[in-house]
Amino acid sequence: MDNLLRYARVLLVSACFMTTQGFASGDGAQLAAADIDPDNVNSLQRGAANFMNYCSGCHSARYVRYNTIGRDLDLSEEMLVDNLMFNAEKTFETIQVSMPPAAAARWFGKAPPDLSLMARAKGADYVYNFLKGFYVDEESPTGVDNLVLPGTSMPHVLWELQGYQAAHFVKHENKDGSVTTTFEGFEQLTAGKMDSEDYDEFVRDTVNFLAYIAEPVRGFRVDLGKWVIIYLIFFLLIARMLKKQIWKDVK
């Protein structure tokens, strides 16, 4: 029961993270496919490093343990300690946030949510486009807004990598007098440390890792499912042969 309650709380916080302005991307923009590969261990390893370097200062992942990550991502205990465990001492610990929740709530209006189930709650495509969707907005308290989540309180923490971009919107007047605003694309204002292809790969690896921690047992479940299917096929063949043997004298 306690686990169910904790799970429900995480889903509630995850929903609040993206606010109530809608699941679909803002201003009619379509979500590009993240094209993640949960079986790509190298991508997951890079995503784990990205998460710990750029996300774990504000966001926790309380539902996954370091030793689980090490086991699934082929990382030794030494590699975990040296590269991922910045604020933990034991490998059986979970990923905890470094920033005090009270201070985070004061700075951002509310404490950043735990990301353990974010990719599962919102979908990998949503998170992928969210991390790519920041654009300069002088009216925003953080100096940026987000195409996927208008009015987000999250700053553009990856601006050094992506640089800053402007979003172009066009207003169209409909026959009934209403006005529709459509997104026409981004314009790069300042260059980041990465070009667009490298940044896309960076975000894709990060989202891949977030999708993994949302369901760490996926690999085991898929492998088990293959054996179950093999067993069922084998059992079906045995059953058909047995049926023929039993009914061979019946015409």
Secondary structure, 3 states (H helix, E strand, C coil): CHHHHHHHHHHHHHHHHCCCCCCCCHHHCCCCCCCCCCCCHHHHHHHHHHHHHHCCCCCCEEEEEHHHHHHHCCCCHHHHHHHCCCCCCCCCCEECCCCCHHHHHHHHCCCCCCCCCHHHHHCHHHHHHHHHCEEECCCCCCCEEECCCCCCCCCCCCHHHHEEEEEEEEEEECCCCCEEEEEEEEEEEEECCCCHHHHHHHHHHHHHHHHHHHCCCHHHHHHHHHHHHHHHHHHHHHHHHHHHHHCCCCC
